[in-house]
Amino acid sequence: MKEDSSLLRLDELQARKGTIRVMPLGGLGEIGMNCTLIESEGDLILMDCGQMMPEEEMLGVDYVIPDMEVLRGHEGRLKGIVLTHAHEDHIGALPYVLPVLGDVPIHGSGLTIALLREKLKEHGLTPKLVEYHPREAFRIGAFELEPISVTHSIIDAFAFAIRTSAGVIVHSGDYKMDPNPPDGVAFDTYALARYAEEDEDGVLLLLSDSTNVHRRGSCPSEMEVLPGLEAIFRESESAIVLSTFASSLHRIQNVLNLAAKYGREVIPLGLNMERNIRIASGLDLIEIPCVYHENARGAMQVPRHKRLILCTGSQGESRSSLSRIAFGTHRDAAVEEGDVVILSARIIPGNESAIYRMINHLSRRGARVITESMSLIHVSGHAYRDDMKHMINLTNPRFFTPVHGEFRHLREHCKLAQDQGLLPEETLLLENGDCLELTSDSAVVTGKVPHGRVLVDGMGIGDVDDTVLRDRHYLSQDGMLVVIIGVDHESGEMLSGPEIVMRGIPLGDEGENSLDRLKELVVEAFEETDPETRTEHAEVQATIKRALRRHIKKQNRRFPIIMPVVMEL
């Protein structure tokens, strides 16, 4: 991150008694990377620390995580990290930021801690992990936090009531108001209402999930998926392949129950699918009532009419289990004529091309592919508009800030809150980096703190910047040209070459003649340089690059990356 003198620093923000600050570092104006820093009496907690999938123009990038520059030099003030649930957009950045944050305890529910422990183990990290339980308040520095059970698309999801010196903050986490959750763990409306009514101050601030603000009504229950799935199981006479998110354990439980009812043997595919089922069943959060193979070995020996493959890859990810099945490259599984493939997940915007390409290949192999547009086989894990209204009325906050969504979601959520009686000055539309300062009767944005995105590329964290992304863009659009010449280190004469290697640059109708012309341009450019400077490689390289760039721009209207290499002989 570049230095910016206008940004607020934590050493300038030593909180006064009765003043707290809320500083979102990710998750506002975007889907994913949820991360919010809260300060009270000089102590800090981090609510969630998630990753985001790279945008289309971030070529080669694996993940995007929040920048923790704001905490540099102040790690001792961070008293704890609190996780609302185990989705990657809430925990996925931790393996990459923990070495920066230092020895800070991480608080999570049973499932969240179990999944996180395995994730961190892969990175050689063993921080202090602390399990919390519903309605059992605990302290972190100047904060008292009470976990409140909510329903979501993953088991063990929580909202939080956070008691501070200025008042109570309610952080909704990701939620829906499911009246009939598969595991019987209800949305705890009573605990939230208690904070709204406990004294004359009530809830100071509500931070609330905005993802589905444009969807009217209430989010359907997870159990409403069951009839659609059961109809497919009942009618299918061949193998079934069902793809869903590995974290959708309610959905997975329903599928396991259907497998038992219809005599299917379940074969899990994908490391995350195998791991999540193993951990959740070990915690007694899901039950396996059917014949279950712990891995895919021997999957093809199960009779097709009994075979149920449960896998990841509903978004068309190139190396996922389902994509490899579609392209016929999976070593343990395949689809044949008459098989059924169920995509029990929504199509995430931006993934359409990859998903439909995968569907086409599955269809070529004779499979019937069923998506959510054809049958009710998926419901969201996020609240709809009526659920959001209920959350606002239930907590009756003094101030309201929408979180978890793109800017259009946040703005619409503010308007929804105003429809419920909050004044415009009481609904605060924040962006990442904003510093919201609150007292018991006021809320104002005082400036911005350091924030931003860090790109994770393989083993590199933060190595990829705008320059690298621009080069990758040019490579993908216009290709690359490498020129190699050998120069006598004493006389400066060209002794070999030029050799030209091109990738992604069309030669046109002239073919070899065009390549010969490029070589002539290199020789001409070299001879134009002053004999005294020919041993200065940088000068020769710059001259060759200019000559080739002018020619290719004129002939092809392209701007490839040109890399002259001068070798001393």
N, C-alpha and C positions, 0 to 999 in steps of 0.2 A: 504494500500500500504506500502511495506517495504521501509525503509529509504535507499537512494542511494546517496552517496556523489558526484557521477558523474553527477547527474541531475542538470539542471539549475533551479534557483529559480527566481521568479518575482522580488525580491528585487535586484537581480543581473542584471536585464534586463531593468533598467530605460532607456527608449528610448531616443536617441539623436535626436535633430532636424534634419529632413530629413531622419530618419531611422524608418522603421516599421518592425513589426514581425508578422508572421502568424504561428499559432500553432494549428494544428489539434488535437483534443482530442478524436475523434471517426469518423467512416465512411470511413477510409482508410484501405484497406486490409480486408474489411467486408461489408456485405450488411445490412445497418441500423446504428443506433446510431450516426447519422450525427451531428457533433458539432465542430466548429472551433473558436478559440480565436484569435483576432487580436488586436495588440497594436500599438498605435501612440501617441507620445509625453507623454507617461506615462498613457494614458487612454486606457481602454479595452472595446471591445464589443464582444459578443458571438453570432455567426451566427448559429442559430438552436441549438436544444438540444433534440436529439431524443433517442428513445429506440431501442433495437434489440431483436428479439425473441431468446430464449435460444437455444444453440446448443444441439445436441442429447445427449451428455454425461452430460449435466447440469440437472440432474434428479431433478424434483420437483421445479425448478426455474421458475418463472413467466416471468420476464423481465431482460434484461441486460441494464445498463445505464452507461454513461461515468463517470469516477472518476474526481471530482472537486478539488482534493488535491492541484493542482497548484495555486488555488485562496485562499487557507487558509491563513488568515492574511492580505489579500489584497482585500477583498470584496469591499472596498470603491473605488477602482480603476475601478471596473466594472461599466460602465456607462449605459449599456443597453443590452438587449437581443433582437435580430432581427430574426424573423421567416420568412422563404421564403414561406411556405405553411403549410397546416394543417395535413399532413400525420403523423402517429405515429412515424415513424423513423426520424421525424424532431421536434416534439413537445412532444413526449411521456415521456421523462425523467423529464420534468418540475415539476410535482407534487412531485417528490422525491428529486430534487436538490434545489428547491427554499428555503426551510428552511436553507440550507447551504449558499446560495448565498446572502441572506438578501433581503432588500427592494430595488429591482432593477426593473425599468420599462421594460415592455415587449411590443415590437412593432410588429404588425401583420396586415394583411389585414382584411377586415370586416368579412369574413367567418372564418378565422383562429381565430380571437379574440372571436367570438361567440362560436365556438366549444371549445376553450380552457377555456373560462369562466365556462362552464358547467363542464368540466373535473376537474378544480381546485376547484370548489364548492364542489364536492364530497369529496375532501381532506381537506375541511375547509380552503382553501387558497383564499385570495382576494388581489392579488398584483395589482399594477397600470398597466392597459392595455391600450395601445395607438394604435389607428387605423391609418394606413398610406393609401395613395392613389396613383395610378399610375402617374408617372412623377412629383409628388410633393415631392421635396427634403426636407429632415429634418436633423437636427443636433443632434448628440449624442457626447458630449464631443469634442474631437479633430477630429471627423469624420463628413463628410457630406454624406448622403446616398440618392440615388434616386431609388425608386422602379420601375422596368421595367416589364411590363406584358409579361408573357410567357404562352405557352399552355402546359398542363400536364393532367394527369388523374383525377385531382381535380380542381374545380373552384377556382379562386383567387390565382393563383400561380405566383410567381415573381422571377426574377433575381434582382441583385443589382449592381449598380455602386457606389463604395465606394471611396470617395475622401479623401486622406490622405496627410500628409506632404511630402511624397516621390513620390506620384503619384496616379493614379486611379487603384483600384482593381475591376475587374468584377467577381462577384460570380454568376454562372449560376443558382443556385438552381437545382431542378429537372425540366427537360424541354423536349419537343419534338417540332418540327416545323410543327404544324398542319395547313395546308392551308385552312381548312374548319371547324373550331371549332363549336360545336353545339350552343354555346351561342353567337357566333359572335365576341368574344373578341380575336383579333388576336395577334400573337407573334409580339412584338414591335421591329422589326429589325431596324427601323429608330433611336430609342433612343440609341441602342447599337452602331450603326455605327457613331452616333454623337460623342461618346466618343473616338472612334478610330481616328476621323478626326479633333477634336476640336482644337488641337495645335500640335506642333512638338513632344511633349512627348507621346501623345496618351495613350493607356492602358498599364500600367506597368505590371500587372499580371492578367491572366485569370485562375480562379478556375472553372473547368468544369466537369459536370456529366459524368461518365464513364460506366454506367451500361450496355449499349447495344453496346459497342464498337466492339463486334465480329459479329454484325448483319449488313449485307451489304445493301446499298441503303438508302432510307428514311423511317422513321416510318409511317405506314399508318394512315390516318385520322380517328378520332373517328367515323365520319359519315359512314365510310366503313363497320362498324359493322351492320348498320341499315338493309340492304337487307337480310342478313342472319337471323337476328332476326325476320324480318317481314315474311319471308317464313315460319318460325316455327309457328308464330301466325296465319297465314292464313290457315295452314293445320291442326292445332290442334283442335280437337273436344271435348277434355276433359280438366281437370285442368292443368295449367302451373305453375311450380315452377321455378323461376329464382333466381340464387344465384350469387351475385357479391360483391365486396368490398363496404362497406357502404359509403366510401368516394368518390366512382366513380359516382359523381353527374351528369356528362354528360351522362353516360350510363343510369343512373336512369331516367333522363329526356326523353331519347329516348324510354325507356320502358313505361313510363307513357303516352307518345304520342301514342304508339302502342296500349296500353290498351284502350285509348279513341277511336281510329280508329276501333278496333275490338270488342268493347262492353264488355271489361273485367273490373271486379271490383278488385281493388288492395288492398291486405292485407299485410302490412309490418310485418315482424317477426324479432325480435332481437332489443335490446335496442339501439344499435348504429344506426341501419337502421331507426328506428322510430325517434330518436333524430336528425339525420342528415337531414332527409327530412323535419322535422318540422322547424329546424333552417334555412335551405336553402330557404324554401318557405317563411318563415317570413321575410327574407332579399330580397325577390323577385329575388333570384338567380336561382330558378327553378319554373316552373308553374305546377299545378296539374289540368289537363284538364279532368280527368276521375273520375269515382266514386271511392272514396278513403276512406278506413276504417282506422281510426287513430291507431287502435291496432287490435290484432288478435281475440279478443272476438267475437264470432259469425261467425268466418271465415267459418266453415263447413256448415253454413246455406246458403251460397252463392251457387247457382247452379254450378255444376262442369264445365259446358261449359262456364261459365262466370268468373270462379275463377282464379285469378293470384296472387300467393304468391311471394312476393319479400323479399328475406332473405339473411342473412350472412351465412358463413360456407363453402365457395367454396374450402377451404384448408383442409377440413375434421377435423376441430377442434372439440375435443371430446364433448364440451358442447354447440356447436353452434346450431342454429335453424335447419339447414339442417341435421346435424348428428342425432339430436333427431328425426327428421322426418324419416330418414333412418332406425333408430333402433326401430321406433314405440313408442317412449317415449314422444313425444311432446303432450302436453295436448290440444292444439288448432288446430293442423294441422296434416294431414296424406296424403299419396299418395296411389292410387289404380291402378288397372289394366287400362292401356290406358293413364295414366297421362304422362306429359312430364316434365323432369327436365333439366334445362339449366344451365351449369356451365360456366358463362360468366366471366372467369378470367383465367389467366395462372396457370399452376401447378408450384408452387415454389419448386425448388430443395430441397429435404429433406422431402417433404410432400407427396410423391408419395404413400407410403404404406397406410397412413390414408385415402387419397382420394380414392384410388381404393377399399379399404375395404368399404367405404361409398357407392361408386357406386354399388358394388355388392349387398349390402343390399337394395338399392333402386330398383335394377333390380329384386331381389327376390319378391318385393312387386308389381311387374308388371309395373313399370315406365320405360319409355324410356329416357335414359340419353344422353344428347348431350354435347360434350366437344369441345374445340377450335380445336382439331385435326380433327374433323369431319365437321366443318363448321366455317366460319369466324364470330365468335360471340364475339371475344375479340381482341383488339389491345393494344400494350404497351403504357405506358405514358412516355417512355424515348427515347431519340434521338438515331437513328441509325448512322452508320459511315458517311454517306453523310451529315446528319444534324450536326454532330460534326465538320466536315470539314468546313461547312458553319459558324458555331459559331467561329471557330478560324480565318477564313478569315474576318469575319464581324468585329471582335474586334481588329484584328491585334496586339496581345499583344507582349510586349518586352520579357516577361517570361511567361511560361505556367506550371501549376500544375494540374494534373488530381485528381479528388476527387470522392467520392460516388461510391465505387466499391471494389471488391476483388483485390488482388495484380495483378492477371493476367489481369484484366481489366485496372488497372492503367498503367502497363507496355505497353500494347498494345496501349493505348491512347497516351502515350508519343511518341511511334513510329509513330502514325498517325500525331501528331503535327509536328514531324520532316519531314514527307513527305510533309507537307504544307510549309516548308521553315525555320522552327526554327532550330537552332543549338542544338546539344546534351546538351551543357552546359546551354542552355536557357530553356530546358524542365526538370523540377525538380520533380523527383519521390520521394514523401514523404511517410512516415509512421506515424501512430499516435504517438504523442509526439515530433516529430521533430520540431525544432525551425528554421524557415526560416526567415533570416534577409535580408531586401531589402533596397536599396537606389534607386535613380533615374536611376542608370546605373549598378547595381550589385545585385546579389542574391546568397546567400550562406547559407547552413545549418550549424549552429554554435553549435549544440548539441541537447540534449533532455530535455524537461520539464517533471515534474511528470504527469503521465497519467495511465490509466488502465481501468478495468471494475469493476463495482459494481453490484452484483447480488441481485435482488429483489425477495423475497420469502414470499408470503403472506403479512403480515404487517412488516416483517423484511427487512431492507435495509442494505446490507453489512454484514449481520450475517452469510451468507453462504460463506465459504472459501474452499480452495482446500481440506482440511481435511474432511469437511462435505461432499463434492462431492465424495471423495474417499470412505467414509463409505457408502454413498448411492449406489455407484457403486457395492461395495462388497455385499450389501444387495440384490441388484437386480440380481447379478450373482450367489452368493454362499449362500445366506440366513443368518440366525441369530440363535444363540443358547444361551439360558439363563439358568444358573445353580443357584439354590437357596438352601442354606444350613443354618441351625440354629446352633449357637455355644454358649455354656455357657460362659458368660462374665467373670467368675472367673476362671474356670478350663480349658477352652479352648477345652472342649470335644464337639463333634458333637452330638447335641440333636435331630435334625430333618433333613430330606432330605437324599440324594440330590433329589430335584425335577428338572426335565429338561423340558424346553419348547423349541421346535424347529419350525422355519418357513423357508420354502424354502430349506430344506436339506433332500434329499431322504434317507430313511433308508435301501434301498436295499432289497435283497431277505430275509435277516435274520429278518427284521422287529423288533419285540420286543426284540429279542436276542441282536440286535445291540444297542438298547436303554439301555438294562441292562448292556452291556459292558461299555457304557459311564458312567453309574452310578458307576460301579466298579472302573473305572479310577479316578473318582472324589474322592472316598473314599481313594484309594491308595495314591493319590497325597496329600490329607489332612493329612493322617497318616505319610507321609514322612516329613512333616514340623516339625520343632523343637517345642515341647510343649510350650516353653516359648514365641514363636512368633505367636502362633495360635490366639491370641487376636489382632494381627496386621492384620487388614483386607486386606491391600494392598498386604502383603506378601502371604497370603493364596490365594487371587484372582489371583496373578501372577503365582503361582505354578499350580493351577487348569487350568488356561488358557494355559500354556505351554504343559501340559499333553494332554489336549483335542486337541490342535492344531496339535501336532505330530501325534496323532492317526488318526484324520480325514484326514489330508494330505496324510498319508500312505494308508488309506483305500479308500478314495473317490477322491483324487486329488482335493480337494476343500479347500477354505480358508474363511470360514464363519466368521462373527463377533461373538466373544464369550464374553459373559457378565456374569461373576460370581457375585452373590449377596450373601454377608455374613451378616446374621442377628444375632444380639446379643439377647440371651434369658435369 
